Amino acid sequence: MYVEKEKPMPLIYKEVKPEVGYRIDLLVKKRIVVVIKVADSFTDVYLARVLTYLRLANAELDCC
C-alpha cells in the first residue's frame, strides 16, 4: 500500500508561496487523507481542513 507520511502540501495564494504550507498526516494511495487529532468533538473547522487537504492533493471526494 502506498502511504505518504507528513505529506507537504504547498500553499500558493496570488502567486505568493510561503515556506510553510500544510502537511497532511497521512495520504494513502493519493486518495485517502488521514488527519490525526485529539479533541472532545469535531467541528466544521476540522472538516474544512480535510477538504482543503483533498483539494490541494488533487484527490477526489467520493463521499462525506
N, C-alpha and C positions, 0 to 999 in steps of 0.2 A: 504494500500500500504506500502511496506517495504522500508524505506528510512534511509540510514545511513548518518549522518552529520559529516563533517570533518573526514572522514574515514582514519585512518592511514594506509599507505602502506609502509611496511618495504623495505629498500633498502639494498641489500646484493651484495657485489662485491668481488669476490675472497675470500670468507669466512669471509670478514670484514663486520660487521654490525654496521654502525654509529647510534648514539642515535636518530638522526633526519633523517627521510626518507622523504616521500612525504605525503601529506594529500589531499585527494580528497574532493572538496567542498561538493558534494552530490553524493551518489551512490544509484541509485534506482533499487530495485529488483536484485541487483548484476549484472545488465546488462547495465544500462544507467548511464553514467558519466556526471555530470553537473559541469562545471567549470565556475565560476562567475568571469568575468573580465570587466574592464572598459578600453577601448582602442579605438583609432581612426580607426584602422584596425587590422585584424588578420593576422599573418604571419605564415610561416611554423613552427616556434618555438612553437606556440600555438598548432598546430596540432600534432607535435611531442610529446608534453607534454601529450595531451589527449591519444594518442596511447600508451604512456608509462604507464599511469594510467590503461588503459584497460588491458594491458599485466600483470601488477602487480596484478590486481584484478582477474586475470584468467577469464576475461569476453570475450565474443565472439564479433567480429566486423561483424555486418550484412551489413552495408553499410557505405560509407564515401564519 
